């Protein structure tokens, strides 16, 4: 009975399973990019270089640094929660 049911329902259920798999892959990729702290570390390095080259003022440097450090802290906290 199960074989007949799978054969009859296959054309309906198959595309839904495929769509769920694609959605899961998209979610996994978005999470990987969202929680990638290397991009923030690069941005911090570039920001420090801009400040060292006197391309930005101290006030602007501190403001941007605070934002980046908060994002980095949030990412690391989220990663820690995922492993717990």
N, C-alpha and C positions, 0 to 999 in steps of 0.2 A: 504494500500500500504506500509506503514511504517513497518508493521509486516513482510511482505514478504521480504522486503529489508533487515531488520535486520536478518532474518532467513538465507537468502542467503549470506550476508556479514559477519555474525557472526564468521565463522571459519577463516576468514582472519583478521578481526579487533580485535577479542578477544586476540590472542597472542600478538599483538602490544600493546594493552592496558596493558596487564600483564607485558610486557617488560618495558614499560614506568613507571609503578608503581614500579618495582624492581629498576630501575635506580634512581627514586626519593628517594627511601628508602636508597640506597647507598649514594647518595649525602647528605641526611640529616645526616646520621651517620658520614660521613667524615667531614662535617661542625661541628658537635658536638665535634668530637675529635680535629679538628684543632683549634677551639675556646675555648678549655678547659684550662683555666688558672691555674687550680689546679695542673696540672703536672709541670708547670713552677715554681709555688710556692714551691712545694716539691723539685725540682731541686735546687732552691735558698737556701733552708734550708740545703740540703745535701752539697752544695758547701760551705756554711758558716761553717758547722761542719768540713768539710775537712780542711778548713783554720785554724779553732780553734785548731784542733788536729795537726796542722803543717804538714799536708800531702801534701799541695801545697804551693807554694810561693805567696807572695802578688801580684806580677805582673800577675801571671796566674789567681789568684782569681779575680782580677779586670777585666781582659780580659773576663773571662767566665761570670762574673756578668753583664758586659755591654751587652753581647749578650743576656743573659736571660732577662734582664730588657727591652731591645729593643723589644724582642718578646712579652713580657707581655704588653708593651705599645701598640704594634700593635694589639694585640688581643682585648684589652679593647677599642681601637679606633674603630675597626671593629664592636664590639658589640654595641657601642654607635651609629654608623652609621646605623646599622640594626634596632635599636629602633626608630630612627628619621624618 
